[in-house]
Amino acid sequence: MLDRRAFLTTGLAGGAALAGLSSAVPFGASSAVAAEGPILTDDGLYKEPWFLESFLELPDDLDGARKAGKRFAIMWELRGCPYCKETHFVNFAQPRISDYVKSNSEMLQLIIIGSRKVTDFDGEELTEKALAAKYGVRFTPTFQFFPDTLDGLKDKPPVKREVARIPGYFRPDDFLAMFRYVREKAYENKSFIDFVKSGA
């Protein structure tokens, strides 16, 4: 039986096949950009071709990541944000980073002032802009990292739901280190700074 997430994935793939496309271009994306690099979408954001396609239901997205053996993360962006662009064209452009992130994470891209409706972990449906405010996301890019299961998550206040956050642009080495910090659950016994200093 297909769940909503599987339906979205297979539906997009099937639609591309029916259209006779050799490589699917995500909905809303400009076909003028090569599928291998970031795609400039109609809303003015750059999007990696491996970013999560979602119904914007965070519990489903986190559970889907868990079932795939990955961690769920949100990348908050804004049209015209120079550091968002740098994240795509500097950090994600390095195969050692993009390969690690896409192998170990499901990345959902949201717009900090966006109007799409998102269902939060506690069941509340609100706009991207309201969700950003709820979690105290004030600038871009911001990455939120969440636990690997939904257990007890909806009962926690929003500030306690994350296990880690990248508040702004991180240089490539520190950026990759944060994804490793989350994947290895090092946040359970040490700070990110201590993790980096340890050379782990």
N, C-alpha and C positions, 0 to 999 in steps of 0.2 A: 504494500500500500504506500502510495506516495504522500509525503507530508508537503506542506506549503513550500518549504525550502527546496525539496527535491523537485517539485513541480516547476518552480522557477528556473532551476538549473537546467532540467531536461527540456523545458519549454523553450528557453532561449537557444539551446543547442539545436533543437528540432527546427525552430524557426529559421535559423541560419542555414541549416541543411536544405530546407525546402526552397529557400531563396537562391540556392546554388552558390553560396558564398564559400570561398576557400578558407577564409578566416573571419570569424564573427567579430563585429565591432559593437561594443556595448551600446545600449539604448541611449540616445541623446548625444552620441559622440560624432565628431567630424571624421569622415572617412579619409580625409586628406592626410591624416597622421598615421605613421606606420604603427601596426598593431604591437610591435615589440616594445616600443617606448611608451611614455605617458601620452595619453590621448586628451586633446583639448575638447571639452564637452561644450554643449550649447549654453550652459550656465556659466561658462568662463573659467571653469576649474580644470586642472590637470588631473587625470585619473589613470592609475595603473591598470592594465588589462586584467590583472589577477585580483583586483579588489572585489570584495564580496557584493554580489547582487542580492538585494534583500527586500523583504516586505516591510522593513523597518519595525520589526517586532523584536526587541532586544532579548527577551528570554529565549525565543526560538533561535536567534543568531548565536547566542552563547552556547546553547545546548547543541546546535549543529557543529560548532567548532569543537566542542568536547567529544562528540561522536567521531569527528575526523582526527582526533588526537592533537588538536591545535588549541591555541589560546585566542580569545576574542579581544579585539581592540577597536577603538574608534579613533579616527583621525578627523579632527575639526579643521575646516579650511574656510577661506573667504576669497572671493574673486579679487584678483589684483594683489594678493598677498605675496610679497617678494620672497619671504622665507618658506612659504608653502612651495613655491616654484623651485626654490633651491633644494628642498627636501626631495622633490621628484627628480631634478636634473643633476644633482650631486650625489645625494645619499642613495636613493633607489637606483641610480644609474650604475652603481657598483654591484656587479654580480654577487660578490661575497655577502652583500647586505640584502639585496632583493631576493636572492635564492634562500637565504636563511629566514627572512620574514615570511615569504609566501609558503615555505615548507612548515613553518611553526606557528603561523598566525592566520586568523581570518580577520581582515581589515575592512571595517565599514567606514565609508567617507560620509561625513555630514557637514552641512553648511551652518556656520555659527549664527547667521541671521536668516536661515532658511525657514520656509513655511510648510514643508512636508510634515505630515503627522507621523510621529514615532510613538510606539508603545514602550514605556519604560518597564523595568524589572518588576515594579510594584503594580503594574497593570494600568497606570495612568497614561492616557493618550494626550500628547501635547506636541506643539510645533518644535522643529529643530531649535529655533531661537529660544523658546521657553525651556527646552531640555538643557541647552547650554547654560542658561541662567540657573536652573535648578542644581546643576553640578558645579557652578562657579567657574565655568569655562569663559574666559574674558578676552582671549587673544588667540591668534593663529600663527603657526600650527600648534595645536595641542593634541597629544595622544593620551587616551585613557586606556588603562589595562585593567581587566576584571578577573575575578577568581576563575578557576577552571570548572566549577560546578555552580548550579543555581541554589544550592543548599543554604537556606537562611538569608539569601541575598535580598529578597524583596522586603524583609523586615528591618533591614539596616537603613539608617539615614543615608542619603545620597553621598555625603562626604566619606562614609565608611565602606562604600561598595567597591571602590577601586583598590587594587593592590599596588599600583604605581601610576605615575603620570610623567609625561614629557611636556613641560610647560614652555613651549617655544622651540626655536631651532636648536638642535644638538648637532655638533660636528659628527662626521661619519663614524669614528671609532666609538664615541660615547653613545651614539644612536644605536649602533649594533649591540653594544654592551647592555643597553636597557632591555632590548628584546631577549637577550640571553638571560639577564637577571630575572625577567618574568618567566621565561620558559623553564628555567632551572629552579624556580620557586625560592630563589635566594632571599627574597623579601621576607621570608618567614623567620630568618635569623640574623639578617644584617641590612644595613642601609645601602642604598645604591652607591654612595661615595665609598663606603668600605669595600663593597664588591669590586669597584673599579680599582681601588688601591691594592687589593689583594692580587690583582692580575689574573683573576679567575677566568 
